[in-house]
């Protein structure tokens, strides 16, 4: 029995002191803080792996209360996965499972799956 999986990824380390020194030379204080925030978020996004359940949840949330058939849900999940990968994002492997098996495992009652 598999209980789940954990993916851990780390960004390249960087020096806050060097970052602030470089930024102060070019910008005012408020902009430095915004730049720091965007740098941290960018580094987080660069190493984040999107899990299958998040793909399915995202698709379901875009439906805005409308139902969706299983085949259409699978198609939309595959499309979203492909778009994320095409843009350089990371998506967790489905293992030996098909997208249909992943949908069956993660789609919950009450999601209007037909």
C-alpha positions in Angstrom: 0.0 0.0 0.0 1.4 3.4 -1.0 0.6 6.2 1.4 1.8 9.0 -0.9 4.9 10.7 -2.2 7.0 13.6 -1.1 9.0 15.7 -3.6 11.6 18.1 -2.2 13.5 20.6 -4.4 15.9 23.3 -3.4 16.7 26.5 -5.3 20.3 27.6 -5.7 21.5 29.4 -2.5 22.0 33.1 -2.8 23.3 35.8 -0.5 20.8 38.3 0.9 23.7 40.7 1.7 24.8 40.6 -2.0 21.3 40.9 -3.3 20.6 44.0 -1.1 24.0 45.6 -2.0 23.3 45.1 -5.7 19.8 46.4 -5.4 20.6 49.5 -3.3 23.0 50.6 -6.0 20.2 50.7 -8.5 16.9 51.4 -6.7 15.2 53.0 -3.8 14.3 51.2 -0.6 10.6 50.3 -1.5 11.6 48.8 -4.8 14.4 46.8 -3.1 11.8 45.1 -0.9 9.5 44.4 -3.8 12.5 43.0 -5.7 13.4 40.8 -2.8 9.8 39.5 -2.6 9.7 38.7 -6.3 13.1 37.0 -6.1 11.9 34.7 -3.3 8.6 33.9 -5.1 10.5 33.2 -8.3 12.9 30.8 -6.6 10.0 29.0 -5.0 8.1 28.7 -8.3 11.2 27.5 -10.1 11.5 24.4 -7.9 7.8 23.7 -7.2 6.4 20.5 -8.6 2.7 20.5 -9.4 1.0 17.4 -8.1 -1.8 15.5 -10.0 -4.4 16.4 -7.4 -3.6 20.1 -7.9 -4.1 19.8 -11.7 -7.5 18.2 -11.2 -8.5 20.7 -8.6 -7.5 23.6 -10.9 -9.5 22.3 -13.8 -12.5 21.7 -11.6 -12.3 25.2 -10.1 -12.3 26.7 -13.6 -15.7 25.1 -14.3 -17.5 27.6 -12.0 -20.1 25.1 -10.8 -20.8 23.4 -14.1 -20.5 19.7 -14.4 -17.9 17.9 -16.5 -17.7 14.5 -18.0 -14.9 12.1 -17.2 -13.4 12.2 -20.7 -13.6 16.0 -20.8 -11.9 16.3 -17.3 -9.1 14.0 -18.5 -8.7 16.0 -21.7 -8.5 19.3 -19.7 -6.1 17.8 -17.1 -3.8 16.6 -19.9 -4.0 20.0 -21.7 -3.1 21.8 -18.5 -0.2 19.4 -17.7 1.1 19.9 -21.2 0.9 23.7 -21.0 2.7 23.8 -17.7 5.5 21.6 -19.0 5.7 23.7 -22.3 6.3 26.8 -20.1 9.1 25.1 -18.2 7.1 24.1 -15.1 7.4 20.8 -13.4 4.6 18.3 -13.0 4.9 15.2 -10.8 5.0 11.9 -12.7 1.8 9.9 -12.7 3.8 6.8 -12.2 2.4 3.8 -14.1 -1.1 5.3 -14.0 -3.0 6.8 -16.8 -4.6 10.3 -16.6 -7.9 8.5 -16.3 -6.7 6.5 -13.3 -5.4 9.7 -11.7 -8.8 11.4 -12.3 -10.6 8.4 -10.8 -8.4 8.5 -7.7 -8.5 12.3 -7.0 -11.9 13.4 -8.3 -14.2 13.6 -5.2 -17.9 13.1 -4.9 -19.6 16.4 -5.3 -17.3 17.7 -8.1 -20.1 17.2 -10.7 -18.1 14.5 -12.5 -20.5 12.8 -15.0 
